[in-house]
Amino acid sequence: MERSVDSFAKELNAGFPGTAVFLGEPMRKHTTFRVGGAVSLFAEPKSLEAFVWAVRELKRLGIPCLIMGNGSNLLFSDGPHALAVLSTARLDTLRLSGDSLISGAGVLLSRLGSAALEACLTGLEFAHGIPGSLGGGIYMNAGAYGGELKDVVEAVTYLDGSGTLRTVSGADCGFAYRRSRFQDTDDAILSATIRLRPGDPKEIKAKMDDFSRRRREKQPLNFPSAGSTFKRPQGDYAARLIEEAGLKGLAVGGAQVSEKHAGFIINTGSATFEDIITLMDAVKSKVYLTSGVILEPEVRIIP
Ligand SMILES: Cc1cc2nc3c(=O)[nH]c(=O)nc-3n(C[C@H](O)[C@H](O)[C@H](O)COP(=O)(O)OP(=O)(O)OC[C@H]3O[C@@H](n4cnc5c(N)ncnc54)[C@H](O)[C@@H]3O)c2cc1C
C-alpha cells in the first residue's frame, strides 16, 4: 500500500499544485484532543475539484480513506494507521442566497454563525460555539442549547461510495440525536444549504454572546478534549450520572474526567489513546453500577 500512497501523493501534488500533502502525519496535530498516531497520508485538497479527484482516486487504488473536518470529535489510536485522511478545510466557500447560506463542508460553524449574524438571519446561534466544520456538524447532527443542525439543513451535496455526486434534502438525511445517515455510509459531504429566517441582529448577537458565556463558565475550554465524551442517555445527562458516580477528577495517565464538567474527558498534557479508552471504560462501568445506565461514546473512535 505504501507505494500506491506515494504515487497518489505525487499525482495529487502534480495535478493540484498547492495542495498540502503529508506522509506519516501524526493525527495529534489535527485533533482537538491532541491525541493520535501517524496516518499513511494526510491531505488538504485545495479545491472542490481536487477533493473529488482525491476521493475517487483513493477508492480506485483501494486505499482506505477517512474524511475529516476540524477534528473536534475524533479520537485516533496511537497508530500507525494504514489510512489516508482527507481534510475538508479548503472546501471553504460561503455565500448568501436569500435567507440561505450555501456553504462548503469545511466552513467552521463559528464562521457560519458570524455570517448569519452579519446577514441578520436567525436559526444558527446555537452552533456558533461548536468547534467543528459544517460537514462534521451534519455527520454528527451537532447541537446545543435546544438547536440541532437538523433544524436548519435544507440540502446536502455529497459524493457517494461509488464516487457519484448526489444531493439529498435535509428531511432525508436521517437526522436524530447525534445521528445522520452519513454515519452508515462512506459518503463525503461536500457542501450544504442552510435555511435561516430574517431576525433582529441585536437579539441574534445577544443569544450568541449568552451561549458563549455559558460555554466559558461550564466547559474546560483551556484543556484539549473532544467535547462531551458520551451521548446524552434518554431523559438524563451523562455529566450528571458521572458526577453522581463520584468520578469527577478521576484520572488515568494524562486523561482526566474534568473537574469543571464531568461530561468532558480532558487531556491534561500527555494523554495516550490507551489512557483515554481505559478511563472511558472505567466511567462506563461505574456509571452502570451506580445508575444502571449504559453510556455510549459520542466521540468517534478510530482504533
Ligand atoms: C470544546 C468542545 C465543545 C463541543 N461542543 C459541542 C456541542 O455543544 N454540541 C455538539 O454536538 N458537539 C460538540 N462538540 C463536538 C464536535 O465539535 C462536533 O461533533 C462537531 O460537529 C464535529 O465537527 P468536526 O468538523 O470537528 O468533525 P470531525 O471531528 O473532523 O469528524 C467527526 C466525524 O464526522 C466525519 N466527517 C467530518 N466531516 C465530514 C465530511 N465532510 N463528510 C463525511 N464525513 C465527515 C468524520 O469522519 C468523523 O467520523 C464539541 C467539541 C469540543 C472540543
Ligand as a Chemical Component Dictionary entry (heavy atoms), coordinates in Angstrom:
data_LIG
# 
_chem_comp.id                   LIG 
_chem_comp.type                 NON-POLYMER 
_chem_comp.pdbx_formal_charge   0 
_chem_comp.three_letter_code    LIG 
# 
loop_
_chem_comp_atom.comp_id 
_chem_comp_atom.atom_id 
_chem_comp_atom.alt_atom_id 
_chem_comp_atom.type_symbol 
_chem_comp_atom.charge 
_chem_comp_atom.model_Cartn_x 
_chem_comp_atom.model_Cartn_y 
_chem_comp_atom.model_Cartn_z 
_chem_comp_atom.pdbx_ordinal 
LIG C1  C1  C 0 -14.774 22.096 23.422 1  
LIG C2  C2  C 0 -15.752 21.336 22.572 2  
LIG C3  C3  C 0 -17.106 21.622 22.655 3  
LIG C4  C4  C 0 -18.025 20.905 21.880 4  
LIG N1  N1  N 0 -19.353 21.220 21.970 5  
LIG C5  C5  C 0 -20.251 20.543 21.228 6  
LIG C6  C6  C 0 -21.646 20.854 21.300 7  
LIG O1  O1  O 0 -22.072 21.748 22.011 8  
LIG N2  N2  N 0 -22.503 20.125 20.540 9  
LIG C7  C7  C 0 -22.079 19.124 19.718 10 
LIG O2  O2  O 0 -22.915 18.491 19.035 11 
LIG N3  N3  N 0 -20.763 18.808 19.626 12 
LIG C8  C8  C 0 -19.848 19.491 20.333 13 
LIG N4  N4  N 0 -18.516 19.179 20.242 14 
LIG C9  C9  C 0 -18.073 18.066 19.372 15 
LIG C10 C10 C 0 -17.746 18.467 17.920 16 
LIG O3  O3  O 0 -17.358 19.831 17.840 17 
LIG C11 C11 C 0 -18.925 18.201 16.977 18 
LIG O4  O4  O 0 -19.245 16.823 16.938 19 
LIG C12 C12 C 0 -18.634 18.678 15.544 20 
LIG O5  O5  O 0 -19.808 18.578 14.790 21 
LIG C13 C13 C 0 -17.536 17.867 14.860 22 
LIG O6  O6  O 0 -17.189 18.546 13.662 23 
LIG P1  P1  P 0 -15.715 18.372 13.034 24 
LIG O7  O7  O 0 -15.693 19.123 11.755 25 
LIG O8  O8  O 0 -14.689 18.718 14.029 26 
LIG O9  O9  O 0 -15.739 16.810 12.723 27 
LIG P2  P2  P 0 -14.516 15.794 12.875 28 
LIG O10 O10 O 0 -14.168 15.623 14.307 29 
LIG O11 O11 O 0 -13.437 16.153 11.930 30 
LIG O12 O12 O 0 -15.238 14.459 12.370 31 
LIG C14 C14 C 0 -16.313 13.898 13.120 32 
LIG C15 C15 C 0 -16.927 12.762 12.272 33 
LIG O13 O13 O 0 -17.519 13.325 11.103 34 
LIG C16 C16 C 0 -16.956 12.748 9.926  35 
LIG N5  N5  N 0 -16.885 13.838 8.935  36 
LIG C17 C17 C 0 -16.382 15.091 9.148  37 
LIG N6  N6  N 0 -16.525 15.818 8.027  38 
LIG C18 C18 C 0 -17.101 15.020 7.099  39 
LIG C19 C19 C 0 -17.481 15.211 5.739  40 
LIG N7  N7  N 0 -17.325 16.375 5.102  41 
LIG N8  N8  N 0 -18.037 14.165 5.084  42 
LIG C20 C20 C 0 -18.224 12.975 5.712  43 
LIG N9  N9  N 0 -17.875 12.740 6.987  44 
LIG C21 C21 C 0 -17.327 13.752 7.671  45 
LIG C22 C22 C 0 -15.593 12.221 10.349 46 
LIG O14 O14 O 0 -15.174 11.137 9.533  47 
LIG C23 C23 C 0 -15.868 11.769 11.781 48 
LIG O15 O15 O 0 -16.438 10.469 11.821 49 
LIG C24 C24 C 0 -17.575 19.884 20.996 50 
LIG C25 C25 C 0 -16.207 19.602 20.908 51 
LIG C26 C26 C 0 -15.298 20.332 21.675 52 
LIG C27 C27 C 0 -13.833 20.035 21.544 53 
# 
loop_
_chem_comp_bond.comp_id 
_chem_comp_bond.atom_id_1 
_chem_comp_bond.atom_id_2 
_chem_comp_bond.value_order 
_chem_comp_bond.pdbx_ordinal 
LIG C1  C2  SING 1  
LIG C2  C3  SING 2  
LIG C2  C26 DOUB 3  
LIG C3  C4  DOUB 4  
LIG C4  N1  SING 5  
LIG C4  C24 SING 6  
LIG N1  C5  DOUB 7  
LIG C5  C6  SING 8  
LIG C5  C8  SING 9  
LIG C6  O1  DOUB 10 
LIG C6  N2  SING 11 
LIG N2  C7  SING 12 
LIG C7  O2  DOUB 13 
LIG C7  N3  SING 14 
LIG N3  C8  DOUB 15 
LIG C8  N4  SING 16 
LIG N4  C9  SING 17 
LIG N4  C24 SING 18 
LIG C9  C10 SING 19 
LIG C10 O3  SING 20 
LIG C10 C11 SING 21 
LIG C11 O4  SING 22 
LIG C11 C12 SING 23 
LIG C12 O5  SING 24 
LIG C12 C13 SING 25 
LIG C13 O6  SING 26 
LIG O6  P1  SING 27 
LIG P1  O7  DOUB 28 
LIG P1  O8  SING 29 
LIG P1  O9  SING 30 
LIG O9  P2  SING 31 
LIG P2  O10 DOUB 32 
LIG P2  O11 SING 33 
LIG P2  O12 SING 34 
LIG O12 C14 SING 35 
LIG C14 C15 SING 36 
LIG C15 O13 SING 37 
LIG C15 C23 SING 38 
LIG O13 C16 SING 39 
LIG C16 N5  SING 40 
LIG C16 C22 SING 41 
LIG N5  C17 SING 42 
LIG N5  C21 SING 43 
LIG C17 N6  DOUB 44 
LIG N6  C18 SING 45 
LIG C18 C19 SING 46 
LIG C18 C21 DOUB 47 
LIG C19 N7  SING 48 
LIG C19 N8  DOUB 49 
LIG N8  C20 SING 50 
LIG C20 N9  DOUB 51 
LIG N9  C21 SING 52 
LIG C22 O14 SING 53 
LIG C22 C23 SING 54 
LIG C23 O15 SING 55 
LIG C24 C25 DOUB 56 
LIG C25 C26 SING 57 
LIG C26 C27 SING 58 
# 
